[in-house]
Amino acid sequence: MAFKLKALDSTKVIDLKSGDTIGRSEGTHCFPECSNMSRAHVRFLVEKNIPYLVDLESHNGTFINTIKTDPNTKVILANGHIVFFGGKTFIFKTEE
């Protein structure tokens, strides 16, 4: 199964693999232009084919469908979830 984050403000699509980190300057996928994003903001995990997002104690937090996630806590992602962090809004997509 393939997992993607599609930016809602651009054509950018991130192909996600378990263990990927997204941040301003550290990780697998970097957004140096996003001053509201922590250096290492979130980590994506897949366990038993279930996708999760983990906030890495970011300064401004991570939101899934407008609900703020707790730091260092795995939150299940489902197809179509809206993910907001570091001033960027994404839609989570799954593909078989």
C-alpha positions as CSV (number, residue, x, y, z in Angstrom):
1,M,0.0,0.0,0.0
2,A,1.3,3.5,-0.9
3,F,0.9,6.5,1.4
4,K,1.1,10.2,0.4
5,L,0.7,13.7,1.7
6,K,-0.6,16.1,-0.9
7,A,0.0,19.8,-0.1
8,L,-3.2,21.8,-0.5
9,D,-1.4,25.0,-1.4
10,S,0.8,23.6,-4.2
11,T,1.3,20.6,-6.4
12,K,3.8,19.0,-3.9
13,V,3.2,15.4,-3.1
14,I,5.2,13.5,-0.5
15,D,5.6,9.8,-0.9
16,L,5.8,8.4,2.6
17,K,7.6,5.4,3.9
18,S,7.6,4.2,7.5
19,G,10.1,6.1,9.6
20,D,10.1,9.2,7.4
21,T,10.5,12.5,9.2
22,I,9.2,15.9,8.0
23,G,10.6,19.1,9.2
24,R,12.0,22.5,8.4
25,S,15.7,21.4,8.3
26,E,16.0,17.8,9.5
27,G,14.5,14.6,8.2
28,T,13.5,12.8,5.0
29,H,11.3,15.7,3.7
30,C,12.4,19.3,4.4
31,F,10.5,22.6,4.1
32,P,13.2,25.3,4.8
33,E,10.7,28.0,3.8
34,C,8.3,27.1,6.7
35,S,9.4,29.2,9.7
36,N,6.5,27.8,11.8
37,M,7.7,24.2,11.3
38,S,10.1,22.7,13.8
39,R,13.5,21.3,12.6
40,A,12.1,17.8,12.9
41,H,8.3,18.2,13.2
42,V,6.5,14.9,12.6
43,R,7.4,11.2,11.9
44,F,5.3,8.9,9.8
45,L,5.1,5.2,10.8
46,V,3.4,2.1,9.4
47,E,2.8,-0.8,11.7
48,K,0.8,-3.9,10.6
49,N,-0.3,-1.8,7.5
50,I,-1.8,0.9,9.7
51,P,-0.4,4.4,9.1
52,Y,0.4,6.7,12.0
53,L,1.7,10.3,12.4
54,V,3.7,11.3,15.5
55,D,4.3,14.9,16.6
56,L,8.0,15.1,17.6
57,E,7.4,17.7,20.4
58,S,7.1,20.4,17.9
59,H,6.8,24.0,19.0
60,N,3.5,24.8,17.2
61,G,1.9,21.4,17.2
62,T,0.3,19.1,14.7
63,F,-3.4,18.9,13.9
64,I,-5.4,16.1,12.2
65,N,-8.9,17.2,11.1
66,T,-8.6,20.3,13.4
67,I,-7.8,18.2,16.5
68,K,-4.4,18.9,18.1
69,T,-2.3,15.7,18.6
70,D,-0.4,14.9,21.8
71,P,3.4,15.0,21.4
72,N,5.1,11.6,21.0
73,T,1.7,9.9,20.5
74,K,0.9,7.7,17.5
75,V,-2.3,8.9,15.8
76,I,-3.9,6.8,13.1
77,L,-4.2,8.4,9.7
78,A,-7.1,7.5,7.3
79,N,-7.5,8.3,3.7
80,G,-8.8,11.9,3.3
81,H,-7.6,13.1,6.7
82,I,-6.5,16.8,6.7
83,V,-3.1,17.2,8.4
84,F,-1.9,20.7,9.4
85,F,1.6,21.5,10.8
86,G,4.2,24.2,10.4
87,G,1.8,26.5,8.4
88,K,1.2,23.8,5.8
89,T,-2.0,21.9,5.1
90,F,-2.0,18.4,3.6
91,I,-4.5,15.8,2.7
92,F,-3.4,12.2,3.5
93,K,-4.0,9.7,0.6
94,T,-3.7,5.9,0.5
95,E,-3.3,4.0,-2.7
96,E,-3.6,0.2,-3.1
